[in-house]
Amino acid sequence: MDQPAHLYVGASAQDAAEQAAEAVEQAAHVWEVAEISEGTLTLNVMEGETVTVKEISEISVPMGMTAKDNYEHTADGSESCEAEGEKTIYDLDGNEVTVPTNPEKLAAIYGPSYEALVVLGQEDRIVVCSDVQKENFPWAQKVFSRLNTLPCLDNVHSSVNIEELMTYSPDLVFSFNRPNELEQLAAMDICAIAGTTTTSLEEVPSQLLFYAHAVGNGAVEKAEEYETYFNEKLSYIQEKTKNLSDSDKPSVYYCGIDLLTTYGSYSDIPELIEVAGGNAVMSELKAGNHSQIDYEQLATWNPDYIFIDHGGISDGESVEQLRQEAYSDSNYSKIAAVSEKKVYLTPSGVFYWDMGLQKILLLEYVAKTIHPELFGDLDMVNEVQTFYEKFYDYKLTNAQAQKILERQDP
C-alpha cells in the first residue's frame, strides 16, 4: 500500500497516527484500523483469498510514531529512517525536504540559523558560520559559547563560496534561498535547508520546529519549549490589547536598513504591530521585508511612532544615524513621530529582533512602548534576562539587559 498521510510541521505522534489511520481506511483493503492510542496505530491484517502475511510489504511510518499489526509486526518511524540514513520532513509550505537522519556537522550560513541552533541545543555541532552572525552582533560573540572560535564564510549576504563551504564537510547546510547555490549543493549531494522569512507570528515557532525535526538529537523538545513560551507571551499581549478601540491604537511605521525601507503585508511585522495594539500603516502594502517606499508615502501615512531596525547593513547608516537624520531633516519634521520625538531604535542583542527568535521580545517591546500605561506591569529588563537564560543559557545582569534594550554593545 502506498497511501500518503498529510501532516503539518510539528505534528504530534498522536496527530500522525490519526492521519495515518485515515490513509489506511482510504487505501486498498489490506489493513483495517484496530486502535489509535498515544501515538501508536494498531492495524489488523485483513484475510482474503489474495492477501497473506507474506505478501504485505513492510509498514513505513513517520518519525515519532509506532504502527503494529495483529501478526506482531512493528514499525517505528525513527528506526525505519535511521536504517536508510535519511528522513523526510516538511517545511512550512508542506513541501517534502530530505535530510540526513542524524546530521553531525551543521553549517549555519543563513543569518538567523545560528541563533536557532543554539536554542535547539545544537551549537556544538556547528562547524562553520557566516560573517554577519559574528561581526554584526557583539552580544552574540559574548553570549554564544563557540561563535568566536568557529570559522566563518565572508560576504554571505552577496554570495556563498561553495568550494570553501565544502572544506568543512557539512552534513546539513542552513543556507540562503538562492537557487544557484542550492543547485550547487544538491549536485554535491549535500542536504540544504533554505532560509525563509516568516509571514505570520504563528510561523515563528513552527519554523523552529521545522529546524528541530531536521537536526534531531533532542531538538524537538527544545523547540516545543520555545513554542509554549512564545504562545504564553503572545496570549498575554493579546489579552491586554484585544478590547482597544481604533481611536486608542496609535499609527506605527516600522523601517529597516533606512527610513524608507519597510515591511509589507507579506511580512509578520504588520501583524506584530496590530497585536501590540497599534495600527500598522504598512499593512496594505503588498510587499515583504525591506521593501522600498518614497517620502511622499511616509508623509501620507504620517505615523505616530517610528521603529528603526537593521541599520548598518552593507556599510549603510547605523540606526543612530538614521534617527538623527530624521530629527535633523526639515522634511521629516512634518511627520508626527518625528516632531513628537517618538522615533525608537529596536533592540538587537544576539540577532535582529525582527527576524530571529527574539521576535516575541520585539512584540513585548513595541506593546510596552506604544501603550506604557496598559503594560505598566511588563518589566522588559526581566523579560530579556529570562529569555537569555532560558534559551541561550546565559545569565544577564540588569545592566547588561538594559544595554540590549538601548541597543548598546556589551
Secondary structure, 3 states (H helix, E strand, C coil): CCCCCCCCCCCCHHHHHHHHHHHHHHCCCCEEEEEEECCEEEEEECCCCCCCHHHCCCCCCCCCCEEEECCCCEEEHHHHHHHHCEEEEECCCCCEEEEECCCCCEEECCCCHHHHHHHCCCHHHEEEEEHHHHHCCHHHHHHCCCHHHCCEECCCCCCCCHHHHHCCCCCEEEECCCHHHHHHHHHCCCEEEECCCCCCCCHHHHHHHHHHHHHCCCHHHHHHHHHHHHHHHHHHHHHHHCCCCHHHCCEEEEEECCCCEECCCCCCHHHHHHHCCCEECCCCCCCCCCEECCHHHHHHHCCCEEEEECCCHHHCCCHHHHHHHHHHCCCHHHCHHHHCCCEEECCCCCCCCCCCCCHHHHHHHHHHHHCCCCCCCCCHHHHHHHHHHHHHCCCCCHHHHHHHHCCCCC
